[in-house]
Every structure is written in structure tokens, then in C-alpha cells.
Amino acid sequence: MWNPPAVLRQRWIAEDFQLEHVAMDALREGRLDRAGLGLHEGRVDMRAFDTPPARAAGVLPSNRGGILNFLKRAGGKGWITLQNTRLESVDFTHARLPGLTFHRVTFVDCLFDRGDLDNANFGACRFEHCSFARAELSVVSLGQIGTPPGRPLPSQFIDCQFANATLGFTFSWGSQFTSCDFSRTRFRDTRWYGSRFVDCTFAGEIKGSEFRSTDDSARVPRRPDMLDGVDLSRTSLVECEFHGLNFDRTVFPRDINHLVVEDFPCFLEHTVALLADHKTKAGEFTFSSMTRELARLGPAQRRGVINLSDVVDPWPADGQVELAAAFDQALTECGQASSVASRRNRPEQGV
């Protein structure tokens, strides 16, 4: 819930929200630095700004803001888009920017900390040295498919902070993230299509997310190297799917819940063969899921990872025994000395 400090909101709501209208016009025209909004620590002061004004001057703000993309505004209505401009050193801390579309906008040294960007779209944008710490980025496109659908509009994020941000049902098509910090970022049902992470930092839980080398229609160039060289050792990969990735030099988590497999194609083939004659519901379900996993392998993938708390632990004891036995035999057949059964009986260990 958006709840900015009252002291920051006061200047926007004074005089019937006139300053907020001035700022909105300046934002759309790319002239925030000349709008007389003042500075905070050297940046244009847009802290706690609420956009878009949903009423004409003099109308009570009974329905301000919201997360719908299609919004009315004094003088017209429709998609609110900012395009072909540059925003440098702007402080959007605690700001609410729902439903805006940014197209070919360059952001440099901008702060979106603790902001609400629900339903925002960033197509063909470039972010340099920006921060989204503790920001709400749900239902956001970090690089989108163009309108009409068909042409990807990837964005670039360079040296950006996403620490403690919330990414819920967030999408990225072909975007690249370089030297970005995702420490303690809350990943929930995110989708990454043909994106690339270079020298990025990850820590915390990544849940219900899909990392695909391209999208279902192959509109985005394939990137099997999406997570190559990425250090995931301080993460927990919960209910995640990986499609067509190679994982070259990827560092996987190695706590008690994660089984890192050095020859993943071999492991999957043997597991599927062993569970073909399954005896439990766990075996039946895992036979199907591992068959699908085989089809998702990257073109040059060797290594892979399984979260045992996802795959084994939810089942009754007989199912857990069947899965552990199949996994252990598959590992042995593929030349890896590891025991899933004994691993599950050990006390929890740190990452």
C-alpha cells in the first residue's frame, strides 16, 4: 500500500494540487529540470509525487491514482506515455507512478526508492546508476513487446539497485542487467524471456519464476547464456523453471535443500527411465515433470539444480522414499557421488 510521509505529500496537495499538474506536464515534456520543483540532495525533488492527476482542477480527488493503465486526465484521456527523452538526477522516492509507459527514455542517477510503479512499462529504455530499493514493481514490464505485438523493446539496466524491491508478476523481454544488485529482492511469479544478467548480485528467495532463453513465440533472440557466470549461491530457488539455459559457470545454491547435478541430461534420462514404472503418486508426478524438464534443457547444458524441498518433501513418506532411491541411482549411473536419502536426514546447514 502506498503510504508516503505526510510531510512530503503536503506540498503536492497544497493549492488544489496545482504543483502536481505542473510536474505532470513537465514530466511528459521531459523538462523536469526546468519546472521549478526544487532540489533534494542535488536531484530534482519529485518525492511522494502522485501520477497521473485523475481530475481537473477544482474537482475533489475522489479517485486519484490507481493501477489501471487506461487513465483519464484533464484535457483528454488515454495511455500516458513518456518517450524519446532523458531524465537525469531526479528523486522519485515514495512517488506513485502507476500505469505509465516509458518508451526510449534514458534515466541517469534517478531514485525510485520505496516508490509504487505498479503496471508501469519500460520499452527500449536505458537506466544508469538508478535505484529501485524497496520499490513496488508488480505487473511491470522491464522491457516489453511492442504495440502491435511482435517487436521486442528490450531495456538496459546498468549499475542499478533493486535491493528489497518487490517483483511480482514482473516481465522482461530481452533486457540486459549489468552490475545490478538484487539482494533480498522479492521475486514472485516473474518471467524473464531472453534477458541477460551480467555481474549481478543475488541473495534471498526467488519463487515461482521462469527464466527462458526466449519467449514462446521466439520473438526475442535466444539467450541460453542468460544466467552464465551468475552467482546464485545465496539464493533459494523455490518452484522455479529454467528453459533452454546452459548455466555455464553459474554458481548454484548448495544448502541442504538444493541438489546440484553435474551431468543434468544424464540424470534426467536415468530418472525418467527409473520412474517409468512408478509405484506412488510422487513417482507418477515426478516422471511427468522430469520428462518436461528434459525438453527444456539448454543447447549446451551440462549442470542443473533441483530444489528437494519442492520436488521431494511435499509427498508422503512412501513417495519420498521412491524419489530419493531413483535420484540416488540416477546420480550413481551418471558418476556423481551423492545421496539424496542421507542428505534429507542431515540437520539444516547454512548456505
LOFI-796162 format. One line per field, with one value per residue (C-alpha): residue number from 0; residue in three letters; x, y, z. Coordinates in Angstrom, 1 decimal, m for minus. Layout:
nr <- (NUM:...)
rest <- (Ala:...)
c1 <- (X:...)
c2 <- (Y:...)
c3 <- (Z:...)
This chain:
nr <- (0:1:2:3:4:5:6:7:8:9:10:11:12:13:14:15:16:17:18:19:20:21:22:23:24:25:26:27:28:29:30:31:32:33:34:35:36:37:38:39:40:41:42:43:44:45:46:47:48:49:50:51:52:53:54:55:56:57:58:59:60:61:62:63:64:65:66:67:68:69:70:71:72:73:74:75:76:77:78:79:80:81:82:83:84:85:86:87:88:89:90:91:92:93:94:95:96:97:98:99:100:101:102:103:104:105:106:107:108:109:110:111:112:113:114:115:116:117:118:119:120:121:122:123:124:125:126:127:128:129:130:131:132:133:134:135:136:137:138:139:140:141:142:143:144:145:146:147:148:149:150:151:152:153:154:155:156:157:158:159:160:161:162:163:164:165:166:167:168:169:170:171:172:173:174:175:176:177:178:179:180:181:182:183:184:185:186:187:188:189:190:191:192:193:194:195:196:197:198:199:200:201:202:203:204:205:206:207:208:209:210:211:212:213:214:215:216:217:218:219:220:221:222:223:224:225:226:227:228:229:230:231:232:233:234:235:236:237:238:239:240:241:242:243:244:245:246:247:248:249:250:251:252:253:254:255:256:257:258:259:260:261:262:263:264:265:266:267:268:269:270:271:272:273:274:275:276:277:278:279:280:281:282:283:284:285:286:287:288:289:290:291:292:293:294:295:296:297:298:299:300:301:302:303:304:305:306:307:308:309:310:311:312:313:314:315:316:317:318:319:320:321:322:323:324:325:326:327:328:329:330:331:332:333:334:335:336:337:338:339:340:341:342:343:344:345:346:347:348:349:350)
rest <- (Met:Trp:Asn:Pro:Pro:Ala:Val:Leu:Arg:Gln:Arg:Trp:Ile:Ala:Glu:Asp:Phe:Gln:Leu:Glu:His:Val:Ala:Met:Asp:Ala:Leu:Arg:Glu:Gly:Arg:Leu:Asp:Arg:Ala:Gly:Leu:Gly:Leu:His:Glu:Gly:Arg:Val:Asp:Met:Arg:Ala:Phe:Asp:Thr:Pro:Pro:Ala:Arg:Ala:Ala:Gly:Val:Leu:Pro:Ser:Asn:Arg:Gly:Gly:Ile:Leu:Asn:Phe:Leu:Lys:Arg:Ala:Gly:Gly:Lys:Gly:Trp:Ile:Thr:Leu:Gln:Asn:Thr:Arg:Leu:Glu:Ser:Val:Asp:Phe:Thr:His:Ala:Arg:Leu:Pro:Gly:Leu:Thr:Phe:His:Arg:Val:Thr:Phe:Val:Asp:Cys:Leu:Phe:Asp:Arg:Gly:Asp:Leu:Asp:Asn:Ala:Asn:Phe:Gly:Ala:Cys:Arg:Phe:Glu:His:Cys:Ser:Phe:Ala:Arg:Ala:Glu:Leu:Ser:Val:Val:Ser:Leu:Gly:Gln:Ile:Gly:Thr:Pro:Pro:Gly:Arg:Pro:Leu:Pro:Ser:Gln:Phe:Ile:Asp:Cys:Gln:Phe:Ala:Asn:Ala:Thr:Leu:Gly:Phe:Thr:Phe:Ser:Trp:Gly:Ser:Gln:Phe:Thr:Ser:Cys:Asp:Phe:Ser:Arg:Thr:Arg:Phe:Arg:Asp:Thr:Arg:Trp:Tyr:Gly:Ser:Arg:Phe:Val:Asp:Cys:Thr:Phe:Ala:Gly:Glu:Ile:Lys:Gly:Ser:Glu:Phe:Arg:Ser:Thr:Asp:Asp:Ser:Ala:Arg:Val:Pro:Arg:Arg:Pro:Asp:Met:Leu:Asp:Gly:Val:Asp:Leu:Ser:Arg:Thr:Ser:Leu:Val:Glu:Cys:Glu:Phe:His:Gly:Leu:Asn:Phe:Asp:Arg:Thr:Val:Phe:Pro:Arg:Asp:Ile:Asn:His:Leu:Val:Val:Glu:Asp:Phe:Pro:Cys:Phe:Leu:Glu:His:Thr:Val:Ala:Leu:Leu:Ala:Asp:His:Lys:Thr:Lys:Ala:Gly:Glu:Phe:Thr:Phe:Ser:Ser:Met:Thr:Arg:Glu:Leu:Ala:Arg:Leu:Gly:Pro:Ala:Gln:Arg:Arg:Gly:Val:Ile:Asn:Leu:Ser:Asp:Val:Val:Asp:Pro:Trp:Pro:Ala:Asp:Gly:Gln:Val:Glu:Leu:Ala:Ala:Ala:Phe:Asp:Gln:Ala:Leu:Thr:Glu:Cys:Gly:Gln:Ala:Ser:Ser:Val:Ala:Ser:Arg:Arg:Asn:Arg:Pro:Glu:Gln:Gly:Val)
c1 <- (0.0:1.3:1.8:4.3:5.3:2.7:5.3:6.4:2.8:1.9:3.5:1.7:m1.8:m1.5:m3.4:m5.7:m2.9:m1.6:2.1:1.3:m0.3:2.8:5.1:3.0:3.2:6.9:7.4:5.6:7.5:10.9:11.7:11.5:14.9:13.3:9.9:10.9:10.3:13.4:16.2:16.8:20.4:21.2:18.3:15.0:12.6:9.7:9.5:6.0:4.6:1.4:0.6:m1.4:m3.8:m7.1:m9.3:m9.4:m8.5:m11.3:m12.7:m12.4:m9.8:m12.3:m10.4:m6.8:m4.2:m4.9:m3.0:m5.1:m3.1:m6.0:m6.5:m8.3:m6.7:m7.8:m7.8:m8.0:m7.8:m5.8:m2.4:0.0:3.4:6.7:9.0:12.3:13.7:16.3:15.7:18.8:19.2:15.5:14.4:11.1:11.4:8.0:6.4:3.5:3.9:1.2:0.3:2.8:4.6:8.1:9.4:13.1:13.7:17.1:17.3:20.5:21.1:17.3:15.9:12.6:13.2:10.0:8.0:4.9:5.4:2.6:1.7:4.4:6.0:9.6:10.2:13.7:14.7:18.2:18.8:22.2:23.1:19.4:17.9:14.6:15.3:12.2:10.1:6.9:7.4:4.4:2.8:5.7:7.4:11.1:11.5:8.2:6.8:5.9:2.4:1.1:2.6:5.6:8.6:10.6:11.6:14.4:15.8:19.2:19.8:23.4:24.6:21.1:19.9:16.8:17.6:14.5:12.3:9.1:8.9:5.5:4.2:7.0:8.0:11.2:11.7:15.3:16.5:20.1:21.0:24.7:26.3:22.8:22.1:19.1:19.9:16.8:14.6:11.3:10.8:7.2:5.9:8.3:9.0:12.4:12.4:15.8:17.2:20.8:22.3:26.0:28.0:24.8:24.3:21.5:20.5:17.3:14.3:13.4:10.0:7.6:9.8:10.6:13.8:13.5:16.1:13.3:9.5:7.0:6.8:10.6:10.1:13.1:16.6:17.6:19.9:20.9:23.6:21.1:22.5:26.0:28.5:25.8:26.3:23.1:24.8:23.0:19.5:16.8:15.2:11.6:9.3:11.4:11.6:14.5:14.0:16.9:19.7:23.3:24.3:28.0:29.9:26.6:27.1:24.1:23.0:24.5:22.4:20.7:17.6:19.4:20.8:23.4:23.8:26.9:25.5:21.9:20.9:22.2:20.5:17.1:17.3:18.0:15.4:12.7:13.6:13.6:10.3:8.5:7.4:6.4:4.7:3.4:1.7:5.0:6.7:4.0:4.1:7.9:8.1:6.0:7.8:11.2:10.1:9.2:12.5:14.3:12.6:13.6:17.4:19.7:21.6:24.9:23.6:25.6:24.8:21.5:19.8:16.8:15.2:14.4:12.0:9.9:10.3:10.6:9.4:5.7:5.0:4.0:6.8:6.5:6.7:9.8:11.5:10.7:12.0:15.2:16.0:15.5:17.6:20.4:20.5:20.5:23.3:25.4:24.7:25.9:29.1:28.2:28.8:25.8:23.0:19.6:18.3:21.1:21.1:17.5:18.2:21.0:20.4:19.9:23.1:23.9:24.5)
c2 <- (0.0:3.4:5.4:8.3:10.5:13.2:16.0:15.0:14.9:18.3:20.4:18.5:18.7:22.4:24.9:22.3:20.0:22.7:21.8:18.2:19.3:21.4:18.4:16.0:18.4:18.8:15.0:14.3:17.0:16.0:19.3:18.4:20.2:23.5:23.2:25.0:21.9:22.4:20.1:17.4:16.4:17.6:15.8:17.3:16.8:14.6:12.8:11.5:12.7:11.0:10.5:10.9:13.6:11.9:15.0:18.6:21.5:22.1:18.5:16.6:13.9:11.0:8.5:9.6:7.2:3.5:0.9:0.8:1.6:3.4:6.6:9.9:13.3:16.9:17.8:14.2:10.6:7.5:5.9:8.1:7.8:9.5:8.9:9.9:12.0:11.9:12.2:12.8:13.2:13.0:11.8:9.8:8.4:7.5:8.5:6.7:6.2:3.6:2.7:4.9:3.8:4.9:4.5:5.2:7.1:7.4:7.6:8.5:8.8:8.6:7.3:5.3:4.0:3.0:4.0:2.4:1.6:m1.0:m1.6:0.6:m0.3:0.4:m0.3:0.3:2.4:2.8:3.1:4.1:4.3:4.2:2.8:0.9:m0.1:m1.2:m0.2:m1.9:m3.3:m5.6:m6.2:m4.2:m4.8:m4.3:m4.3:m5.0:m6.4:m3.5:m2.5:m4.0:m7.2:m8.7:m6.5:m6.8:m3.5:m4.6:m2.2:m1.8:m1.6:m0.6:m0.5:m0.3:m1.3:m3.5:m4.4:m5.3:m4.4:m6.4:m8.0:m9.7:m10.9:m8.8:m9.5:m8.8:m9.4:m9.3:m6.8:m6.8:m6.2:m5.3:m4.9:m4.8:m5.6:m7.9:m8.6:m9.6:m8.7:m10.4:m12.4:m13.7:m15.2:m13.3:m14.1:m13.5:m14.0:m13.9:m11.5:m11.4:m10.9:m9.8:m9.4:m9.1:m9.9:m12.1:m13.0:m14.2:m16.3:m16.4:m18.0:m19.2:m17.6:m18.7:m18.0:m18.8:m18.3:m16.8:m16.3:m18.9:m17.2:m16.8:m13.0:m12.4:m13.6:m16.8:m16.2:m19.6:m17.6:m15.7:m16.9:m17.8:m16.8:m15.6:m16.3:m17.8:m19.3:m17.0:m17.6:m20.2:m21.3:m22.2:m23.5:m22.0:m23.2:m22.8:m23.2:m23.6:m22.3:m23.5:m22.5:m22.1:m21.1:m20.4:m20.8:m22.7:m22.7:m25.7:m25.8:m28.9:m28.2:m27.9:m30.8:m29.6:m32.2:m32.1:m34.1:m33.0:m34.5:m37.9:m37.5:m36.7:m39.5:m42.1:m40.6:m40.8:m44.4:m45.4:m43.7:m45.1:m48.0:m45.7:m47.0:m43.9:m40.6:m38.9:m41.1:m40.6:m36.8:m36.6:m38.9:m36.3:m33.3:m34.7:m35.6:m32.0:m30.9:m32.9:m30.9:m27.7:m28.4:m25.7:m26.5:m27.0:m27.5:m29.9:m28.8:m28.3:m27.9:m29.3:m27.9:m31.1:m29.2:m28.6:m32.0:m34.5:m33.0:m32.3:m36.0:m38.7:m40.9:m43.7:m41.1:m39.5:m42.9:m43.8:m40.4:m40.5:m44.0:m43.0:m39.9:m41.7:m44.5:m41.9:m39.9:m43.1:m44.1:m40.6:m40.8:m38.4:m39.5:m38.1:m39.5:m37.7:m40.1:m39.3:m35.6:m35.3:m36.8:m34.3:m31.2:m28.0:m26.3:m22.8:m21.8)
c3 <- (0.0:m1.0:2.2:1.7:4.6:5.1:5.1:1.6:0.3:1.7:m1.0:m3.7:m2.3:m1.4:m3.6:m5.1:m6.4:m8.8:m8.4:m9.2:m12.5:m13.3:m12.5:m14.6:m17.6:m17.1:m16.8:m20.1:m21.9:m20.4:m18.7:m15.0:m14.5:m15.6:m13.8:m10.6:m8.4:m6.2:m5.4:m2.8:m2.3:m5.8:m7.6:m8.9:m6.0:m7.1:m3.8:m3.0:m6.3:m7.4:m11.0:m13.0:m11.8:m12.3:m12.3:m13.5:m11.1:m8.6:m8.7:m5.4:m5.6:m5.0:m7.2:m7.5:m8.8:m9.2:m11.2:m14.4:m17.5:m19.1:m17.2:m17.8:m17.4:m17.7:m21.4:m22.7:m21.9:m22.9:m22.4:m20.6:m22.3:m21.9:m24.8:m26.5:m23.6:m20.9:m17.1:m15.1:m11.3:m10.4:m7.0:m7.3:m3.7:m2.3:m5.7:m7.2:m10.9:m11.8:m15.4:m17.2:m20.3:m20.9:m24.4:m25.4:m22.2:m20.6:m16.8:m15.2:m11.4:m10.7:m7.4:m7.3:m3.7:m1.9:m5.0:m6.4:m10.1:m10.5:m14.1:m15.5:m18.8:m19.8:m23.5:m25.1:m22.1:m20.5:m16.8:m15.5:m11.8:m10.7:m7.5:m7.0:m3.4:m1.6:m4.6:m5.7:m9.2:m9.6:m13.0:m14.5:m17.9:m17.7:m21.5:m23.3:m26.5:m28.8:m29.8:m32.0:m30.5:m32.3:m31.9:m28.6:m27.0:m24.6:m22.0:m20.4:m16.7:m15.7:m12.1:m10.7:m7.2:m6.7:m3.1:m1.1:m4.1:m4.9:m8.3:m8.6:m11.9:m13.5:m17.1:m19.0:m22.8:m23.9:m21.4:m20.0:m16.4:m15.9:m12.4:m10.7:m7.1:m6.5:m2.8:m0.9:m3.8:m3.6:m6.8:m7.1:m10.3:m12.5:m16.2:m17.9:m21.7:m23.4:m20.8:m19.6:m16.2:m16.2:m13.0:m11.0:m7.2:m6.0:m2.4:m0.9:m2.2:m5.9:m6.0:m8.8:m11.5:m15.1:m16.8:m20.6:m23.3:m25.4:m25.3:m26.6:m30.0:m30.3:m30.8:m28.5:m29.7:m27.8:m24.9:m23.4:m21.6:m19.6:m16.2:m17.3:m14.7:m12.3:m8.5:m7.1:m4.1:m1.6:m3.0:m2.5:m5.8:m5.0:m7.6:m10.4:m14.0:m16.4:m20.2:m22.7:m20.5:m20.4:m16.8:m17.8:m14.7:m12.9:m9.1:m7.7:m4.0:m2.2:1.0:2.1:0.0:m3.3:m5.2:m7.8:m10.6:m12.7:m15.6:m15.7:m19.1:m17.9:m14.5:m16.1:m18.6:m15.9:m13.5:m16.2:m17.0:m13.4:m12.6:m15.7:m13.6:m10.7:m7.6:m6.0:m6.9:m6.3:m8.8:m11.4:m11.0:m11.0:m14.0:m15.9:m14.6:m15.3:m18.9:m19.4:m17.8:m20.5:m23.2:m21.5:m21.5:m22.9:m26.1:m24.3:m20.8:m18.5:m15.0:m13.3:m9.9:m8.1:m5.0:m3.0:m0.8:m3.9:m5.5:m2.6:0.7:m0.2:m0.7:1.8:3.2:0.6:m2.2:m0.7:m0.4:m4.1:m5.3:m3.2:m4.4:m8.0:m7.7:m5.9:m8.5:m11.3:m9.7:m9.4:m13.0:m14.0:m12.0:m9.1:m5.6:m3.6:m1.5:m1.5:1.2:3.6:2.6:3.7:7.1:8.0:10.1:8.2:7.1:6.1:2.5)
